[in-house]
Every structure is written in C-alpha cells, then in structure tokens.
Amino acid sequence: MSATHKSATHKSKTHKPASQAIPNHPYFKRRSLFTARARAAQASGEEPWSVPDLCAAYQWPANLSGGGVIAIVELGGGWVQSDIDAYFQSIGQPSPSLTDVSVDGTTNSPNQGVGSADDADYEVALDIEVAGASYYAATGKAATIRMYWSQNINTAVAKAASDGCDVCSISWGADEADWGTTAADQMESAAESATAGGMIVFAASGDNDSSDGGSTPANVDCPASCPHVIGCGGTTKTASSEVVWNNNPGNADGEGTGGGYSTIFPVQSWQIGAPPAPSSAPGSGRMVPDVAANADPDTGYDIYVQGASTVVGGTSAVAPLYAGLFAAFGTKLGFVTPTLWSNQSAFTDITQGNNGTYSAAVGPDPCTGIGVPIGTSIAALF
C-alpha cells in the first residue's frame, strides 16, 4: 500500500504545532425559507427527506444482523433524551442506546435554545438521529451509539477505537491549511491505527464548495483528506434527480460540497479511476471525497432538536448516514475504502454539477467521489 503520511505535493502548508488549536467546525447547514435559492427550491417541489424515506430511495438493505457499535465524535454542543425520543417516535422507531464518553474533560453540554441559531446542538442531533435511523432501516433494531466528547478529533478517534467501536462518524473539520502537516499526520496516524483495529472512519468533506472556506478557490478538508478516513461529499437529491450540491453556482466559496486534492497526502493507489489534479490545483495528492449522499439543506433531513422539528443538511449528515449503514454490516470491518473503490458499480455515479473549481463527470470526481450509495449492492460486498 502506498505511503500515506508524507507527500511531495506539500507546497505552502504550515507545520502547525500539534498543541495549537485547530479551528474545526461542524458541517451542518440549516434550511433557509427566505433566500431566492430556497424559494426556487420550494417552488420546484424540492422537499426535505425523512431518514427512512431517504434510505428507501438509496435502496437500503433490510433485516441485516447488525451488531456494529457506532462512535460519533463531537467537539461541542449536546443532546437531551427528550429530543431523541421525540424524533424516533415521529418516525416509528425505537430510540438508540446512547452513552457519553468524555475524552479530555469535554462533556455533553446542550445549549437548548440559549445559544445562537447555528449552535452545535443541531450538529449533535443530526448525527445521532441520522445514524440511528439509518442503522434501524437496515436492521430493524435500535442502534448502539457512543458519543465521544473532545477538543481534538484524533484523540476521540483513538479512544473510540480502543473502546472497540466498529464505525466512527466525524462531522467536524477544517481546511488542511488550518491543520498543518504535523496535526494532519497525527490525525491520519490515529485513523490508520483505528482501521487496523477494525473500525471504519467516515468524515464530512465540508460545506463551503471547493474553497472549503479557505483563502483560495481550491482546498480540501481534514480529516476527510486522511487516506484512512472515508471522505463524504454532498448532493442535492430530489425524488427524480440527483446532482452535485452547490447552492451558489459559479462561486467556489459558496454553500455546497467540499472536494478537491490534498496538499498533504499523496495519491492513493486504490482510488481507481480518480482523475489527476489539474495543473491549476494547489495540491496534486489524494482526491476527496470518496463517496457522497444527499446534503443540500433545501432537500435536507427532518430532525428534532431543542424541542422542535427542523430541517438540516450539510455533508455532516452524510457521514452518519453511511455510519449507520456500515454498522449494520457487522463488526470489525476495518479499512474498507479500497473495497469500495474496487466496486464502483455499488454506487450511482453523479455526473452533473460542480463545487466551484471542479465539475462532476462520468466516473470518480472531486465533487462526489465514486457516487451515492446503492445500499443493497454495498451490503453484498460485506
């Protein structure tokens, strides 16, 4: 297998000290009812999805044995049982079993409406509710979920792996430039060790189109860029179509899926058919994302948080959606990414749309990777 920690593609990234805080943030987007884009979406019949309906649209398998324990990494916010119970009652499912684990003193600290409208409670609820509902759709059983509270993603992943979790969902991240090479390498080392021990790791690819919120039009997000993490991109999925999620066409720093080429990690031999980075790209390494699913808040996910129903999207919904599915396959599957790339027919290729700098095309691309899930076909692989 090719080296993953050092790369000649590194150009201008800083060697940020590991102790320096990384400005990781959650990748959820609340649905707006007032923008021109939102009004157009509603006029065209774009509606949010319930998780069971979305799973059915993606041909989720049913009655799998399950058994996989799901770890969810959170750097802030919190959850309350009443929200979780109200959500699962609304979709006719039992609530998952939830356990909080403090990695470094960080705890489940729900704001419950006291914080800003974009506080991390929305992220936490989205992660729990999507992962739990996805798992139940595939198994008919309540999920077992462990919430890992930390200020550092890599230590949370390491703790989840040491606790024996089978799948890990990460909906937080930042531009590789904010991580720097040292911290990104430490993140990759944690993910590599976790997959070697049998845990699958998923991470959102970002919600700011190809810029990833950085100072230039093309950047990728870490930890999604780590080779032993499955990067999860986003689409706009309606009942009749599915395209790359980008609510600000022509803008590389708009609201849409992250994706591009790493400046830290090299090209991976298992990314079969991935197009090389264009000469104008700042990086020429590993392509992100690997896979995708619905993420547009205008076609987002019905959830329940802070005592009320609401609609939320973002690539942070995609990571727990896949986490629930893969936990349904069983335990200790480990580094499954090469298997996915070797079986691209288990995914529906997305060929329309762009994320600013990069455009979708036939085959893998730096917008939606190898595509969106065909659940029964993926299940057949495992």
N, C-alpha and C positions, 0 to 999 in steps of 0.2 A: 504494500500500500504506500502511496506517496507520502512524503513528509508533510506535516501539517502546521508546524509551529513557526517556521521562518520562511521568508519569501523574498526573492529578488524584486518582486513587484512593489515592495515598500518604497515610497517616494518621499512624501512630505509629512508623514505622520510623526507625532511626538512620542518619545519614550516616557510616557507619563508614569510617575512613581505609583506603585500598586496601592500605596496608602492614600493617594489623593482621591478625593471623592469624584465619582463619575456621575454626571447629571442624567442618570437613567430616568425615564418617564414612562407612564403606561400608554399603551397604544389602543385606546378606545376613542370612539367619536360618537357623541350624542346626535340623534337625529334632529335636524332643524325643521321647523314648519314655516320659516319665513324667508329663506333665501330663494332667489329665482330658480336655482337648481332644484331645490326641494319642491317648489310649486310645480315645476315642469315634471318632476318625477311622479308626483301625485296625480297630475293630470293625465299622464300616460299609463296610469294603473300600476306603478311600481309600489309594492306593499311590503312591509316587513314580514319576516318569517317567524313562525314558532319553530323551536328546535326540532320537535318531532316531524313537522311537515318538511323542513329542510333536509333532515336525514332521509325521509322517504324520497325526496327529489333526487338525492345523491345515491339512491339505491342501497341504503344501509342493509347489512345482513340482519337476521333476526335469530333469537334463541341460541346465541353463542354461549359457551360455558363461562366466559369471563374470568374473573379472578384477579385481574391486574389492579394493583393499588396505584392511584393517581396522586402525584405530588404537584402542587401548584405553588409557584414562587410569588410572593408579594412583598413589595418594598414599602407599602403604606396602605392607609385605609383600613377597612374592616367589614365584618359581616355580623348579622344578628339572625338568630334562628327563625324569628317570625317572618322575615323576608324570604328566607329559603323555603320555609314550609308553605307560605302563600304562593310562591312561584310554582313549586312542584304540584301542589293541589290544583292549580289552574290548568296544568297540562295532564292531569290524571296520573301522575307518577309519585312513588314514594320519595321522600327526601333522602339524599345520600347521607352516609355516615361521615361526619366532619370532625377532624382533630386538628387543633392548633399546635404548632411547634415553633418555639422561639429559638432562632439560631444564635442571635447575638444580643438579646435583650429587646429586640423589636417585637411588638405584640399586636394582636388583633385589636385595632383601635378605630371602631366605626365612628364617622362624623355624624351620621343620621340627620343630615339636613343642615347641620351647623356650618359645615364647610362651604366652599364655592360650588357652583353648579357643575364643575368638571372635576370634583374631588375623586380620590381613588376608591371610594366606596363603590362607584359604578364599575370600576375595573374588577374588583373583588367579586361582586355579584355576578358579573358577566362570566368570569372564569368558572365559578362554582356551578352556575346554572347551566351553562353550555356543556361543560364537561360531564356533569351528572346526567343531563338529559340525553346526550349523545351515547353515553355508556348504556343507559337503560334501553334506548331504542334498539341497540344491538344485542342485548342480553335478556331484557325483561326483568332485570334485577337492579336493586339500588347500588350505586357506586360507593366505594370506599375512597375517600379523599383526605389527604393530609396537607394542611396549609403551612407552608414554610415562610416565616416572617423574618426578614433580614434586611440589612442595608447593602449587602453585596450578593449579587446573583450567583457568583461562583461558589461561595461558601454554602449558600442554600442548596445548590445542586449537589454539592459534595455530601451534605448532611442527608438529603433525601436518598441519595444512592446508598449511603452507609446504613440507613434505616431499612433498606430493602425495597424501596418503591420501584414500580415497574415502568412507569411512564411519568414524564415530567413536563409541565406546561409553563412557559415563560412568556408573559405578555408585556414585559418591560425591556427597554433597551435604549441605545443612543448611537449616534454616528461613530464609526470606528475612530475618527479623529479625537473624539471626546474620551474614548477608552485609552488610546495609545497602545503601542505594541506590547509592552510588558503586561498590562492588565488583560488585554485580549488573549495573549498567550496563556495566561493563568486561567482564563475562562475556558479556553479550548482544552487545557490540560484536565480541568475538572470534568468537562463533558466527555473527553476521551476515557477517563477513568470510570465515569458513570456508565457509559455504554459497554465498556469491557466487563463491568459487573452485571450487565443485563438490563440496564434502564435505558429507555428511549427518551430523547430530549427534543422537544419542539419549542420554537420561539417565533414570535411575530417579527415580520420584516420591516415594520414601520408604516406610518400613516401620512407621510409628507412627500409622496411621489419620489422621484429619483434623487432629489437633493437630500432626503432624509433629515430635512431641517438644517443641513449644513450650509456652509458659506459658498459652496459651488453647486452647480446643477446636478452633479453625479457623485453620490456617496452611498455606502451601504451600512446597514445597522449591525451592531454586535449586541447580543450573542448570536443572532441569526446567521452571521457570516462564518461562525466557527464550523469547521468541517464535520465535527461530531455532533452538531446540532442540526435539526431539520428546519430550515427556514420556511416560514409560512406567509405567502403573499395573499393578495385580496382581489376579488372580482365584484362586479355588480351582477347579481343573479335575479332575474325575474322568472315568471312561470314559463316564458317562451324563449329567453335568450340569456347569454352569459358572456360578458366582456371584461376586459381589464378595468379595475376600479380606478377611476380618475375623475373627480368631480370638478376639476379645473383644467380642462383641455388646453394644451399649449403652455402650461405653467409647470415647470419642473419642481416647484416648491409649493404645490397645492395640496388638496386633500385627496389622497389616493395611495395606492400600494407602493411600498418601498421595493427596491430591487436594483441590481447592478453588479459590479465586480469589485471584489475585495482588493484593498491595497496592502493587506497584511498576510492573508493566507493564500497559498498558491492554487493553481488549477488542480482540481481533483480528478484522478483518472476514471473514477466511477461515474462522473457526470457525463454519461454517454450522449453525444449529440449536442451538448451545450455549445452555443456559438461563441467564438472568441470575442474578447472585448474589442470594440472599435478603437482605432488609434487615438481618438479624442478622449477616451475614457481615462480618468485619473488612475484607475487600477486595472490590472490585467489578470487578476487571480481568480479565486473561486467565485462562481456565479451564484447569486442569490435572487429569488428564493428557490427552494426545491419543489414545493407544492403550493396549492392555493385553494381557496374556497370563498364563499360569499363574505364580503367585509364592508360594503358600502352602507353607511348608516341609513340611506334612503330605502334600501332593501334589507335593513339590518335585522336584529334579533329582538323579539319581545322578551323583556326581562322584568324582574321585580326588585326594587331597591329603595331604601329609605321610605318604606311604607306605601309605595305606589308603583304601578306599572309604567314602563317607559320603553323606548326603542333605542338600542345602542348598536353600533357597528365598530369597524376597525379591524386591523389584522390581529388584534388581541383576541378576537372571537374565533379566529381560525385555529390557533394553537390548541385551545381546549377542545374544540370540535374534533380534531384529529386525536388528541389525547384520550378522549372518551372512546373513540373507535378502537384504537390500538390496545387500550386496557381490556377491551372485550375479547381480544385475541388470546389472552393468557398472560403468562408471566415470563420475565427474563428473556425477552426477545433481543435486547441489546442494539447493536449497530445495524439497523435495518435499511439505512439510506441507500447503499449500493443495490439492495434487492429491489427497491422502488424504482431506481433509475434503470435497472435491467428489465423492468416490466412496465414500460410506459403505457401499454395498452390497458392497464388497470386504471388509467386516468383519462379524463376527457380533455383534449388539447384545447386551449383557449387561443384563438388566432386573431382576435380583433381588439383594438385599443392600445393605449400607451400609458406610460407613467411619467411622461415628460421627455426624458432623454432617450428612453428605449421603447421599442414597439413590439407588440406581440407578433408572432409568426408561426408558421407550421413547425411543430417540434418544440423543444425546450426554448425558453427565452427568459430574459431577466425582468419579467413582469409577473408571470405566473408559474415559472418553472416548468415542470412536466405536466401541469394541469390540475384539474379539480377531481375529487375522488369519485370512483365508481365503487361503492362500498363492498358489494359482493365480490367483485374482481380482486380487490385488495385482500379481502378476507381469505380468498382461495390461496393466496401466496403464503399464508401463515397458519 
